[in-house]
Every structure is written in structure tokens, then in C-alpha cells.
Amino acid sequence: MKKIMVVCGNGLGSSFIMELNVKKALKEMEHTAEVDHTDLTSAKSEQADIFIGAGDIIGQLDDGKRTLVSLENMMSIPEIKSKLEPHFQ
Amino acid sequence: MLLDERSAALLILLQHSPISKMSDLEIQTGLTRRQIQYAIGKANDWLEFNSYSTIQFNRQKGYFLTQPINEEALNVKMTKNTYTFSEKERENLFYLMILLGREELSVYHFQSITGLSRNTVLTDLRQLKKKTQQLDLTLEYSKQKGYVISGDSLAKRYAVEYLVSEVFSNPNNRAIVECLWKDDEQQIKAIKVQLEQIEQKLGVTFTDERLNELSYLFLCTDLLIRRGEGLQNDDSWNQLVATDEYRMVEQLAETSAFQAHWSQTEKQYATLHLLSMNRTKDLSPLKEDETIQVLLQQIVEEFERLAFVHLQDKELLYEQLYIHFKPAYHRLKYGLPQVNPITGRVQKVYPELHHLVRKTLQMLERKLGKAVPEDEVAYFTIHFGGWLRRQGTALDDRKRAIVVCPNGVGISNILIYTLRELFPDILFLDVLSVRSAANYQLPYDLVFSTVHMRTDALLFVVPPILEVQEKHLLRQQVMQELYGYTTGNIDAGSLLKIIAKYATIHNATELETALQSNLYSPSRKQTKFSLKEAEKPVLGELLTLQTIQLHPSAASWQQAIQSAAQPLVESGTVEERYVEAMIDSIEANGPYVVITPGVAIPHARPEQGVNSLSMSLLKLEEPVEFAADKPVQLIIVLAASDSDSHLRALIQLTQLLNEPANIKRMLEIADKTELMEFIHENSKEETQ
């Protein structure tokens, strides 16, 4: 099962909201994945198949190896779905 | 060979207590271990010099003297020639010398008395000059008159009273007394004889220290009157003329014990002191007796209410307190200073009790319209403390709790009443707002709070009004946490019997072990408890008319966050630095808090200044740019007190914001109440 890590600056507010939305999107897409959330600093040492978060945050995780999904609108289920879909092909 | 104040006091202490462990000495002297060891060293030098054997130590007895030191010898040796005055003592000494002004005083006088250098004395005098300014007095020097203090006679009288009281509250005052009043022995003796007669006639017994102190105070008064420092008439004292004490003073003023002419005002002044003097026995009837009796009863009742203890032998207690309270009442009413030498120690040894007594006396302050000084509070603390000890109720052993309830006085009262009833064995120190709880000084073990707040103590989140079921549950939680057991009295053995009655047991031993480990599992390392009903608040509880704001515009996104957080800062649920932290976080990580076009949820970490879980919302008519392409109109500040209590509200918020139509509608609404109602109606769903 894929592991999706939701990342935000503090790991308390927006990441939790995003986690809810990612789960909702996955459900609608009928995919299953392990979803967790964390803050930016801890994310750097975490392992996951997909890191997802706001553009300005997720850019800081780019080390050339990680799979990153950057969101414009974290509340938009359609956006999340369209950006996650390619990773489940 | 000089003996300083500390070493001298220590020797007198050791002389009187045969067994003194270091810990006892620390408590008795209020000094630190190091200071005591230093004082012992100095005292030993002195003992050796005077051919005594030094202070001994062994494990059982602690510190002790093998050879009695003649008290007289000790005292005589501590006169001014061998005695080193402390800074405080020098200040009192110089102050009184100048106030009483019996000779022209120059620096040489002070030098010869203290044996200190000119520079040290000049430094002392500069300090004293500052001190005199506190009472609007001025310390001046002139070649003709030497050092003098000029200013209002009443202020000088007050200063003399306070200083005399300070001097005599120090048990080691022989050297100072000798410096100041060496030549007045005859008059002091005469005054004492008169005062003892007054005691007999009035049927009271003053405490020895106070009788002594009063003799010197009257002597000083006599000196001041002679120098033309008489008091102006004070109308509020007129009622004193009718007292027995006043009659006594009139007679006293005629005797040869006094040399000056005492005016009616001065006699009233003396009467006041007789009335306000601490006594050990009191059989005298007093006009204001009834007032005092009633007040006393109210004080005791208030104390019982606040400390939630029941005081026994009330009759005896009233009798004892009455003797203390009658003079204290007059001291408070007329603002007479009274130095309590052990106030500091009382505050240190009985911080909780002292705190509760201070709260108790607020009622007295209201009735008298006068503040009750710490020194007087400490006296009451000693009385109540003594009584509790006598009946074996020690407050020290009880767990201390504070109650946090920002819901207003009425609700707070109901809550604390319920809690006190539920937990008679817990000492409830205060009901506080979130803000004052964050700055609370006294130590405490438990917090009962109606809001989720950040604390290192055990936190119990409770609804402001508890139902029967909840009371039961809360009591279980608290008991489990404090004592590791619940009151149910369930044991594995009796459970096994019940199970055997209705079911077939295949392995009784295993079952019992399993039950045992389940029942008696060590309490979880958890520091936060909530009752089901008081659990994670919903969005509707957090976003209210108080926390929702509508503004036309904001100068910058930083400004917008500041405005949005303002209601939280004002109510004290977050500190100013939390606002800074939210801004810093965005500056460091970019505008990731803009979770969907038009909406930002700024937040930082709980430890960056959150006092309790809270949220606020600011709606701007004009969008403000959080970044070049990120205009925001709804700013929802999130202040989480831990990592989970805010989640329920956050889920609801997500629900609300998932629907672009909802955001659109929220931006259209121009009325605060309407906006709040819309948010509440559209955030009720809780499926996840």
C-alpha cells in the first residue's frame, strides 16, 4: 500500500485539513493508501511514496528523489484527485 | 573580635534548642545552608576567642553547644564595641538617631558608633536619604545643625513608630537599644511601672515584647513633643476619649514618667496604641466589642468556606482570636504600622495557607475600607495554622488545585462549589481566568478547567455545570489519577465469583491473572482528562460573536493576522507572542496557510503562546494579499492547546470550506450575527 505524507509548516492545522481532503479524494477515486500528516521539519526525515502539500512548502522537500505533489487549493477535492491520479496508474 | 548579627542570633538559637539539625536551622533562621555554615564559622571564631568550646556537630543531635554560654555574657559581649551592625540595622539606627535629634550629629558620630569608615557611613546616609523620601521627609546636612530630617510631624511620628517596631522585632537588638536610649533607663523604668498598673486596671495582659516596645515608643513620643513635633488634632480619634484607656492615659500623662505636656491629641494617640497592642489575656469589655465579635465570626466562616475545612472547638478559637483581633482591628482601622518579624517565614513555610488567609481577609478589607498589610495577614495565618495543626488538619498534605473558568462569576461560583463538595480533600486555591492562570505564582498539582488549556499540571476538562453522572465520572478520573484506584472497590476475586455464577470458566487461574492485570494496570501516563460532554469543542463554541470580526480592509497580511487574533489576545487565550509566531511561520514557510482561494488559517505551535484552545475569524471587505497571487478575505486564526483537542472543530471547518458555495455565501454576508449563524448551521456534520 502506498504511503502518502501530508506536509505543512506546523503540522497542526492545514496539514490536518489536507489529510481529511486527501482521504476524501482517495475514497472518491476508490484507491486505498496510508495517509499521515506531519510538519515540514519532520517530513525531511520521513519516508513516504508521495509527499503532498502547499506549493511553497512542498518545494522545500525537493531532493530529486522524492515524489512531490504540490497543491494550489488544498480544499479542492477535484484538484487533489487530478494530481494524485497519475501516481496510482 | 567581632560577632555579626547572624552569628549572634545563631548562638542564641543553639543556646535554646538542644537539638538543631541543619534543616531546622534553615527554617528557624530563614537562611540558606551556606549562610548558616558561614555564620557557624564566624561564631566559632568568636567562641574560641572568648575561651568557649566551639559548636559541635553529630548525626543524631545536629549542631549543639557543649558548654552553656552565660546569656548575660553573650549579651554583654554583643554591645556596640564588639558588635557589627548589619546594613539594615545601621539604617534603622541612623534614622532614629536623627529623628530623635538629641544632639547635633555629624559623620563622626555615626563612624564612632559603628566603627566603620567614613565612606561606608556616607553611603549609608545616601541610602537613608532615599528611604526618608518615601514618607516625604528630607534628610539634610548643615554645618550649624548637623544632620536633620525635616518634614511633616505626623510623617515623622509614623517613621519613629515603624522604626521602634522594627528595632524591637529583632531579638538581637541590645546594641541598637543601647546606642539610642542608654541615658533613658530611669524614664523607661518609670513608664513601664505606669503601663503595668494600667494593665492591672484594665484587666489585660500585654505581651512582654509589646509592653517593652510601647515603653520606648512613649519615651520617643515624649521626646518629640518636647522638640515641638506635636501632632495636629485628628477628628477621627475623638471617639477614643470615651474609652477607659483614655482615662488611664490622662492619669499617666500627669505622672513624672513624662516630661513634656501631652495635648488631648497626644493622649488620644497614646490611647490608640494601648488599644492596638497585642495582648496575651483580655478580660476588658469594649464599646466596639460587638462589631469586633461579628467581624471575627465572619472571618472564621469565610476561612472555613475558602479552605473547606471545619474548625473545631469554635468557642476556644474565638476566644484566642479575639485577643489577637481586638488590637489588630484598631491597628487596621487607624492605619498603625505593626512589624511582624516572621512574616517572611510564614509566607515561605505556609504559602497556601497564607494565600487563603489573604483571600479570607479581603472581606475585612471591604468592611474597613482599608488594606490589610502582609504583616497582619501573617498573624492571622499563624493563628489559623496553629488551630489546624492542633486539630490535625494539615493543609500541606493536600493536593492543590486551581479552577480555570472564563465563563463569568456566576458560573465560576457554581463550578467551584460543586468541585469543593466533590473533592473535600483537595485544596482549591483560586478560580482564575485563562490569562491569570498562565501567570499564576503558587504551585499546584491539578487544574480543573472549562476550556482546553496548556499546562504541565494534571488537567481535567469539565463542563461548567456538572450533572450527577458527570460528577461520578470525574470523581473516578481524579481518584484514579491521584491515588491509582477508583472508588468502585472492584477486585478480581469478587468478579470471578460473579462470572462463575453465570458462565463456565475454563481456566480460573488465567482468568484471574488477566482480570488482575486489567484492573490494576499502572495508571496511564496521561496528563489530560475530559468528560465526554466537555470533550473537544465544536466550531460553534469557538467562533462566536466575540471572536468573529468584520473589517473593511487591512494594510498588510501581517496586519490582518494581528487584527484577526486581537479578540484572543484580549481574552488572554493566546499571548502576544503567539501572533508574532504565526507571522514568523508564514514568513519562513510561505503562505501555505492559504488553504483555498480567499481563505487563510494562520496558526503556530501550542508552546508558542497558546493558553487555551481558541479560534477567531476576521472577514475583510477588501482582500489582502498573503502573496502575489493569493488574495485573502477570510482569516481564521487557530490556537491549538495540544495536538488533538482542536480536531473536532477543524473537521467541521473543513466541511464548511469544502463547499465553494459556502465560502461565496460567507463573503456575501455583511452582518456579524448572520455570518455566525451561517457558520454554525453549515458546520454541524461530523462524519469522518
Boltz contact constraints between the chains, C-beta under 6 A:
constraints:
  - contact:
      token1: [A, 8]
      token2: [B, 592]
      max_distance: 6.0
  - contact:
      token1: [A, 9]
      token2: [B, 585]
      max_distance: 6.0
  - contact:
      token1: [A, 9]
      token2: [B, 589]
      max_distance: 6.0
  - contact:
      token1: [A, 9]
      token2: [B, 592]
      max_distance: 6.0
  - contact:
      token1: [A, 10]
      token2: [B, 605]
      max_distance: 6.0
  - contact:
      token1: [A, 12]
      token2: [B, 603]
      max_distance: 6.0
  - contact:
      token1: [A, 12]
      token2: [B, 640]
      max_distance: 6.0
  - contact:
      token1: [A, 13]
      token2: [B, 601]
      max_distance: 6.0
  - contact:
      token1: [A, 13]
      token2: [B, 603]
      max_distance: 6.0
  - contact:
      token1: [A, 13]
      token2: [B, 638]
      max_distance: 6.0
  - contact:
      token1: [A, 14]
      token2: [B, 593]
      max_distance: 6.0
  - contact:
      token1: [A, 14]
      token2: [B, 595]
      max_distance: 6.0
  - contact:
      token1: [A, 14]
      token2: [B, 601]
      max_distance: 6.0
  - contact:
      token1: [A, 16]
      token2: [B, 650]
      max_distance: 6.0
  - contact:
      token1: [A, 17]
      token2: [B, 595]
      max_distance: 6.0
  - contact:
      token1: [A, 17]
      token2: [B, 654]
      max_distance: 6.0
  - contact:
      token1: [A, 20]
      token2: [B, 654]
      max_distance: 6.0
  - contact:
      token1: [A, 54]
      token2: [B, 592]
      max_distance: 6.0
  - contact:
      token1: [A, 56]
      token2: [B, 590]
      max_distance: 6.0
  - contact:
      token1: [A, 56]
      token2: [B, 592]
      max_distance: 6.0
  - contact:
      token1: [A, 57]
      token2: [B, 589]
      max_distance: 6.0
  - contact:
      token1: [A, 57]
      token2: [B, 592]
      max_distance: 6.0
  - contact:
      token1: [A, 73]
      token2: [B, 596]
      max_distance: 6.0
  - contact:
      token1: [A, 73]
      token2: [B, 597]
      max_distance: 6.0
  - contact:
      token1: [A, 74]
      token2: [B, 595]
      max_distance: 6.0
  - contact:
      token1: [A, 75]
      token2: [B, 595]
      max_distance: 6.0
  - contact:
      token1: [A, 75]
      token2: [B, 596]
      max_distance: 6.0
  - contact:
      token1: [A, 75]
      token2: [B, 657]
      max_distance: 6.0
  - contact:
      token1: [A, 75]
      token2: [B, 658]
      max_distance: 6.0
